[in-house]
Amino acid sequence: MQEGFRRHDEEFKRVWQSIENLRKDMQEGLRRHDEEFKRVWQSIENLRKDMQEGFRRHDRLIQELRVSIGSLGRRMGRDMEKLVLSIYKDQLMQLGIDEDKALRFEYIDREGLYGLKGKRYEFDIVVTNSHIDIMEVKSHADEEDIVVFYEKVNSIRQVIEQTYRAGIRRLVVVTVHIDKEAMDKAKELGVECVYGDIISD
């Protein structure tokens, strides 16, 4: 019996040693697993930071592009206006308007005295013999364009007349194409039109 107990104890020792070895192997495996997880999470964190920096650069480039496009659009719009005015130079001269003497009037309503605060008003004007002719230049004019032009000028009429110490004589829309409805509205409001052709439905 003693021999049996001895063998039994030795077998238990081998089992416990195997369990201990397995425990150590598992601990080592878990340690390596934790280290690998740390490396993975560090890589993810580095990637997140790189992406955030990339997004910041991307946003900055988009803002710069928007500013550049806006500036280009304004320059192109101004060049288009000059071209349209030169095309209809003779017709304007018949009205007594010399397009070469056109000035750019700009006013920003910073206090909101005449409309929305910060609203910008821009017109081409010609001052002749104490009178002011105000022009709106378009490649195509519809009825709303006529109404908006009329309302914008009249909302700051006082500012324009005080600036140039002269009265507004005429509002003139200079356009390549004009809708028939726009022509009718212009006649109704007393806005003169210089145009290439009338577009009707």
Secondary structure as the mmCIF struct_conf table of DSSP 4:
data_model
#
loop_
_struct_conf.conf_type_id
_struct_conf.id
_struct_conf.beg_label_comp_id
_struct_conf.beg_label_asym_id
_struct_conf.beg_label_seq_id
_struct_conf.end_label_comp_id
_struct_conf.end_label_asym_id
_struct_conf.end_label_seq_id
HELX_RH_AL_P HELX_RH_AL_P1 GLN A 2 ILE A 87
TURN_TY1_P TURN_TY1_P1 TYR A 88 TYR A 88
HELX_RH_AL_P HELX_RH_AL_P2 LYS A 89 GLN A 94
TURN_TY1_P TURN_TY1_P2 LEU A 95 GLY A 96
HELX_RH_3T_P HELX_RH_3T_P1 GLU A 99 LYS A 101
STRN STRN1 LEU A 103 ASP A 109
TURN_TY1_P TURN_TY1_P3 ARG A 110 GLU A 111
BEND BEND1 LEU A 113 LEU A 116
TURN_TY1_P TURN_TY1_P4 LYS A 117 GLY A 118
STRN STRN2 LYS A 119 THR A 128
TURN_TY1_P TURN_TY1_P5 ASN A 129 SER A 130
STRN STRN3 HIS A 131 ALA A 141
HELX_RH_AL_P HELX_RH_AL_P3 GLU A 143 SER A 155
TURN_TY1_P TURN_TY1_P6 ILE A 156 ILE A 156
HELX_RH_AL_P HELX_RH_AL_P4 ARG A 157 TYR A 164
TURN_TY1_P TURN_TY1_P7 ARG A 165 ARG A 165
BEND BEND2 ALA A 166 ALA A 166
STRN STRN4 GLY A 167 ASP A 179
HELX_RH_AL_P HELX_RH_AL_P5 LYS A 180 LEU A 189
TURN_TY1_P TURN_TY1_P8 GLY A 190 GLY A 190
STRN STRN5 GLU A 192 ILE A 199
#
